[in-house]
Amino acid sequence: MTLQQLKYLLAIADSGLNITAAAEKLFTSQPGISKQLKLLEQELGVQLFTRKGKSLAAITPAGRDVIARARKIAREVQNIRSLAREMSGEQEGTLAIATTHTQARYVLPDVLRVFRERYPGVNLELHQGTSEQIAELVAANRVDFAIATGSLQLFSGLTMLPCYQWDRIILVPRGHPLTKVPQPIDLATLAEHPLITYVFSATGESSFKEAFAAQGLEPQVVFTARDADIIKTYVRMGMGVGVVASMAFERADEKDLVALEAVGLFPRVTTWLGFRRDSVLRGYMVDFVSLFSPQLTGDRVRRAAALATQAEVDALLADLKLPLRASGQAPARPG
């Protein structure tokens, strides 16, 4: 058994069992991958895939176990390389981040600009998606960091660090009837209007829906999107009232939109950054975490990374004061 064979095995699994696609991804030949797969199965004495003609049809139970262990081996190989580079003092490499549109659009630009100036030799990869898509990227070992909000059950294998908190705001066009009602608005009043908000998690978890349900209300959600800019576009068209993250409201939006306070209507939300528990964090990775969340000092990040369970991490950071990120501004440093 060789590392190359395991690499081919993972490429096949990540390419939908399409050997040709796996070969293209690895810049090698399809016959070469097929030969190595056959040799691996012969050495192990088990069939890793069921076949239909010359094509792979499905992963066998034994194949699932072998692939899971191969992923661990691949991560450890990468960790050894990272450790060696870190010990040699290199400041070159790659930092791959998976996050939501809100983080990528409204929070990360300033952080990545400073990081890029500090580490010009590090290649940055930014992947955007839903919580489920981010979890898939983490599972496939394609990213170093995941940055998201909620959906904690999707990321049980990560060390998760709380970064900052934020509230939702209500967005309406200027002159909208909601601008004339007594403030702050209550949920019963909000439920009378068609609403536009973020796509709900496929897991069913939604503090937005739970807030209405707790008061026996049913929100009229007429449109959902993962992109706050799209939500704002449809609010401007008069399709409904927007409910978005506070940081999504920028100075330029004040020309035709009004942001109404929603503090207390919905639970305050915590954005977190996570990495695999078996990861070796290089110096520039630790520095990125501190840039993104200044209260997470390098010492705190390294101590958290050395812990075996999330419960231990939570205990370590129990006294951490999280900043509140408001609309159009960077989070204040904790007092």
C-alpha positions as semicolon CSV with decimal commas, in nm:
position;residue;x (nm);y (nm);z (nm)
1;M;0,000;0,000;0,000
2;T;0,135;0,343;-0,093
3;L;0,036;0,703;-0,021
4;Q;-0,017;0,746;-0,394
5;Q;-0,275;0,466;-0,397
6;L;-0,461;0,628;-0,106
7;K;-0,447;0,963;-0,285
8;Y;-0,601;0,801;-0,594
9;L;-0,866;0,636;-0,377
10;L;-0,971;0,968;-0,223
11;A;-0,975;1,138;-0,563
12;I;-1,213;0,872;-0,696
13;A;-1,443;0,911;-0,394
14;D;-1,441;1,291;-0,427
15;S;-1,509;1,278;-0,802
16;G;-1,837;1,091;-0,778
17;L;-1,667;0,755;-0,855
18;N;-1,568;0,891;-1,195
19;I;-1,214;0,763;-1,257
20;T;-1,166;0,986;-1,561
21;A;-1,253;1,295;-1,358
22;A;-1,021;1,180;-1,079
23;A;-0,738;1,135;-1,328
24;E;-0,792;1,486;-1,468
25;K;-0,792;1,631;-1,115
26;L;-0,459;1,461;-1,041
27;F;-0,308;1,523;-1,387
28;T;-0,254;1,154;-1,449
29;S;-0,404;0,883;-1,671
30;Q;-0,726;0,691;-1,619
31;P;-0,560;0,352;-1,684
32;G;-0,294;0,436;-1,425
33;I;-0,550;0,507;-1,155
34;S;-0,751;0,196;-1,244
35;K;-0,437;-0,018;-1,219
36;Q;-0,341;0,124;-0,878
37;L;-0,696;0,076;-0,748
38;K;-0,690;-0,287;-0,857
39;L;-0,352;-0,340;-0,689
40;L;-0,480;-0,182;-0,368
41;E;-0,790;-0,404;-0,362
42;Q;-0,575;-0,710;-0,425
43;E;-0,338;-0,622;-0,141
44;L;-0,621;-0,551;0,104
45;G;-0,819;-0,855;-0,005
46;V;-1,148;-0,660;-0,013
47;Q;-1,355;-0,493;-0,280
48;L;-1,371;-0,118;-0,223
49;F;-1,629;-0,044;-0,494
50;T;-1,908;-0,233;-0,665
51;R;-1,887;-0,221;-1,042
52;K;-2,128;-0,199;-1,332
53;G;-1,940;-0,299;-1,642
54;K;-1,620;-0,093;-1,649
55;S;-1,766;0,182;-1,428
56;L;-1,772;0,210;-1,051
57;A;-2,128;0,193;-0,919
58;A;-2,104;0,240;-0,541
59;I;-1,870;0,233;-0,241
60;T;-1,884;-0,091;-0,044
61;P;-1,908;-0,090;0,338
62;A;-1,541;-0,193;0,353
63;G;-1,462;0,085;0,107
64;R;-1,628;0,347;0,331
65;D;-1,414;0,239;0,625
66;V;-1,094;0,240;0,419
67;I;-1,173;0,582;0,269
68;A;-1,241;0,730;0,614
69;R;-0,905;0,605;0,739
70;A;-0,732;0,720;0,421
71;R;-0,862;1,072;0,486
72;K;-0,706;1,064;0,833
73;I;-0,376;0,951;0,685
74;A;-0,389;1,227;0,422
75;R;-0,450;1,486;0,695
76;E;-0,160;1,357;0,900
77;V;0,070;1,372;0,597
78;Q;-0,033;1,736;0,549
79;N;0,018;1,801;0,920
80;I;0,371;1,661;0,905
81;R;0,449;1,886;0,610
82;S;0,300;2,186;0,789
83;L;0,496;2,109;1,104
84;A;0,820;2,083;0,908
85;R;0,755;2,415;0,733
86;E;0,666;2,581;1,062
87;M;0,985;2,456;1,225
88;S;1,188;2,584;0,931
89;G;1,029;2,928;0,969
90;E;0,869;2,936;0,626
91;Q;0,597;3,194;0,564
92;E;0,470;3,040;0,246
93;G;0,186;2,801;0,189
94;T;-0,189;2,802;0,137
95;L;-0,477;2,910;0,358
96;A;-0,814;2,775;0,246
97;I;-1,126;2,915;0,412
98;A;-1,490;2,809;0,372
99;T;-1,751;3,057;0,486
100;T;-2,090;3,211;0,419
101;H;-2,159;3,500;0,185
102;T;-2,218;3,739;0,475
103;Q;-1,872;3,676;0,621
104;A;-1,702;3,684;0,280
105;R;-1,877;4,004;0,170
106;Y;-1,895;4,214;0,486
107;V;-1,636;4,088;0,735
108;L;-1,340;3,921;0,567
109;P;-1,223;4,184;0,312
110;D;-1,039;4,400;0,566
111;V;-0,900;4,096;0,746
112;L;-0,772;3,940;0,424
113;R;-0,620;4,270;0,308
114;V;-0,408;4,297;0,625
115;F;-0,325;3,925;0,613
116;R;-0,216;3,953;0,249
117;E;0,012;4,247;0,331
118;R;0,165;4,052;0,619
119;Y;0,203;3,719;0,435
120;P;0,246;3,785;0,061
121;G;0,380;3,432;0,010
122;V;0,062;3,262;0,131
123;N;-0,196;3,169;-0,131
124;L;-0,553;3,239;-0,020
125;E;-0,851;3,026;-0,121
126;L;-1,199;3,147;-0,027
127;H;-1,497;2,912;-0,069
128;Q;-1,852;3,039;-0,014
129;G;-2,158;2,830;0,059
130;T;-2,429;2,724;0,299
131;S;-2,348;2,556;0,630
132;E;-2,406;2,219;0,466
133;Q;-2,168;2,300;0,180
134;I;-1,905;2,425;0,423
135;A;-1,936;2,100;0,621
136;E;-1,881;1,901;0,299
137;L;-1,562;2,095;0,225
138;V;-1,438;2,030;0,578
139;A;-1,519;1,659;0,551
140;A;-1,331;1,637;0,220
141;N;-1,025;1,799;0,380
142;R;-1,034;2,084;0,127
143;V;-1,019;2,375;0,370
144;D;-0,817;2,476;0,675
145;F;-1,078;2,696;0,843
146;A;-1,457;2,705;0,848
147;I;-1,628;3,030;0,948
148;A;-2,002;3,019;1,003
149;T;-2,291;3,081;1,239
150;G;-2,501;2,812;1,407
151;S;-2,545;2,460;1,262
152;L;-2,309;2,330;1,530
153;Q;-2,420;1,970;1,483
154;L;-2,268;1,971;1,134
155;F;-1,920;2,039;1,268
156;S;-1,876;1,802;1,561
157;G;-1,524;1,708;1,451
158;L;-1,392;2,065;1,467
159;T;-1,233;2,276;1,736
160;M;-1,467;2,575;1,732
161;L;-1,366;2,919;1,858
162;P;-1,632;3,188;1,923
163;C;-1,535;3,511;1,743
164;Y;-1,804;3,778;1,775
165;Q;-2,179;3,828;1,811
166;W;-2,434;4,007;1,599
167;D;-2,803;4,092;1,588
168;R;-3,047;4,095;1,301
169;I;-3,196;4,416;1,165
170;I;-3,515;4,485;0,973
171;L;-3,477;4,650;0,631
172;V;-3,755;4,840;0,453
173;P;-3,768;5,097;0,172
174;R;-3,796;5,460;0,277
175;G;-4,159;5,552;0,344
176;H;-4,260;5,194;0,428
177;P;-4,550;5,167;0,678
178;L;-4,322;4,999;0,936
179;T;-4,121;5,321;0,963
180;K;-4,431;5,491;1,103
181;V;-4,527;5,241;1,375
182;P;-4,403;5,278;1,734
183;Q;-4,051;5,145;1,775
184;P;-3,918;4,895;1,856
185;I;-4,132;4,669;1,637
186;D;-4,270;4,351;1,792
187;L;-4,287;4,011;1,623
188;A;-4,667;4,020;1,590
189;T;-4,642;4,338;1,383
190;L;-4,356;4,195;1,176
191;A;-4,554;3,875;1,110
192;E;-4,822;4,081;0,934
193;H;-4,581;4,159;0,650
194;P;-4,422;3,942;0,379
195;L;-4,064;3,870;0,482
196;I;-3,737;3,811;0,296
197;T;-3,446;3,653;0,482
198;Y;-3,162;3,403;0,462
199;V;-3,200;3,047;0,335
200;F;-3,289;2,818;0,623
201;S;-3,056;2,534;0,718
202;A;-3,147;2,194;0,578
203;T;-3,117;2,061;0,933
204;G;-3,426;2,259;1,030
205;E;-3,233;2,466;1,282
206;S;-3,343;2,832;1,267
207;S;-3,350;3,082;1,552
208;F;-3,550;3,303;1,313
209;K;-3,839;3,056;1,288
210;E;-3,810;2,955;1,653
211;A;-3,859;3,316;1,767
212;F;-4,194;3,338;1,588
213;A;-4,301;2,989;1,697
214;A;-4,234;3,076;2,062
215;Q;-4,509;3,339;2,036
216;G;-4,746;3,122;1,836
217;L;-4,684;3,320;1,517
218;E;-4,629;3,202;1,161
219;P;-4,399;3,432;0,956
220;Q;-4,491;3,502;0,593
221;V;-4,155;3,419;0,435
222;V;-4,199;3,488;0,063
223;F;-3,835;3,469;-0,048
224;T;-3,504;3,340;0,089
225;A;-3,146;3,387;-0,032
226;R;-2,799;3,316;0,101
227;D;-2,679;3,655;-0,025
228;A;-2,775;3,968;0,172
229;D;-2,722;4,184;-0,137
230;I;-2,994;3,984;-0,315
231;I;-3,224;4,025;-0,016
232;K;-3,170;4,401;-0,026
233;T;-3,243;4,406;-0,401
234;Y;-3,583;4,245;-0,350
235;V;-3,662;4,469;-0,054
236;R;-3,600;4,765;-0,284
237;M;-3,842;4,609;-0,535
238;G;-4,112;4,605;-0,268
239;M;-4,139;4,226;-0,249
240;G;-4,120;4,223;0,128
241;V;-3,949;4,327;0,450
242;G;-3,588;4,215;0,485
243;V;-3,442;4,052;0,795
244;V;-3,063;4,036;0,766
245;A;-2,742;4,042;0,969
246;S;-2,665;4,384;1,110
247;M;-2,328;4,407;0,933
248;A;-2,502;4,378;0,594
249;F;-2,637;4,735;0,622
250;E;-2,384;4,978;0,475
251;R;-2,369;5,355;0,445
252;A;-2,460;5,339;0,076
253;D;-2,784;5,158;0,165
254;E;-2,909;5,462;0,356
255;K;-3,002;5,630;0,026
256;D;-3,316;5,420;-0,019
257;L;-3,337;5,175;0,273
258;V;-3,413;5,217;0,642
259;A;-3,271;4,984;0,906
260;L;-3,508;4,924;1,198
261;E;-3,393;4,789;1,534
262;A;-3,458;4,420;1,598
263;V;-3,256;4,367;1,917
264;G;-3,450;4,132;2,142
265;L;-3,681;4,004;1,869
266;F;-3,441;3,724;1,778
267;P;-3,164;3,553;1,975
268;R;-2,823;3,717;1,948
269;V;-2,604;3,510;1,715
270;T;-2,243;3,399;1,755
271;T;-2,008;3,360;1,460
272;W;-1,735;3,100;1,512
273;L;-1,419;2,981;1,341
274;G;-1,338;2,610;1,334
275;F;-1,057;2,379;1,231
276;R;-1,009;2,003;1,240
277;R;-0,907;1,875;1,580
278;D;-0,607;1,693;1,434
279;S;-0,474;1,999;1,250
280;V;-0,129;2,148;1,295
281;L;-0,172;2,525;1,282
282;R;0,111;2,709;1,114
283;G;0,212;3,051;1,241
284;Y;0,027;3,241;0,970
285;M;-0,288;3,042;1,045
286;V;-0,277;3,139;1,412
287;D;-0,217;3,500;1,309
288;F;-0,520;3,490;1,077
289;V;-0,744;3,382;1,366
290;S;-0,621;3,675;1,576
291;L;-0,678;3,916;1,288
292;F;-1,032;3,789;1,243
293;S;-1,105;3,788;1,617
294;P;-0,858;4,004;1,815
295;Q;-0,959;3,862;2,155
296;L;-0,838;3,521;2,035
297;T;-0,469;3,582;2,097
298;G;-0,205;3,352;1,954
299;D;-0,154;3,190;2,294
300;R;-0,528;3,119;2,332
301;V;-0,552;2,973;1,983
302;R;-0,254;2,742;2,035
303;R;-0,382;2,626;2,374
304;A;-0,726;2,555;2,226
305;A;-0,572;2,365;1,935
306;A;-0,391;2,136;2,178
307;L;-0,711;2,027;2,355
308;A;-0,883;1,698;2,279
309;T;-1,251;1,794;2,315
310;Q;-1,479;2,089;2,250
311;A;-1,584;2,082;2,616
312;E;-1,223;2,157;2,713
313;V;-1,208;2,438;2,457
314;D;-1,532;2,588;2,593
315;A;-1,392;2,576;2,946
316;L;-1,068;2,744;2,834
317;L;-1,261;3,029;2,667
318;A;-1,540;3,055;2,926
319;D;-1,432;3,404;3,038
320;L;-1,387;3,536;2,683
321;K;-1,581;3,858;2,619
322;L;-1,714;3,856;2,265
323;P;-1,746;4,188;2,080
324;L;-2,078;4,287;1,921
325;R;-2,055;4,364;1,553
326;A;-2,296;4,635;1,443
327;S;-2,396;4,754;1,096
328;G;-2,120;4,866;0,864
329;Q;-1,840;4,857;1,118
330;A;-1,566;4,634;1,248
331;P;-1,626;4,468;1,584
332;A;-1,501;4,670;1,878
333;R;-1,234;4,510;2,089
334;P;-1,374;4,359;2,407
335;G;-1,354;4,577;2,714
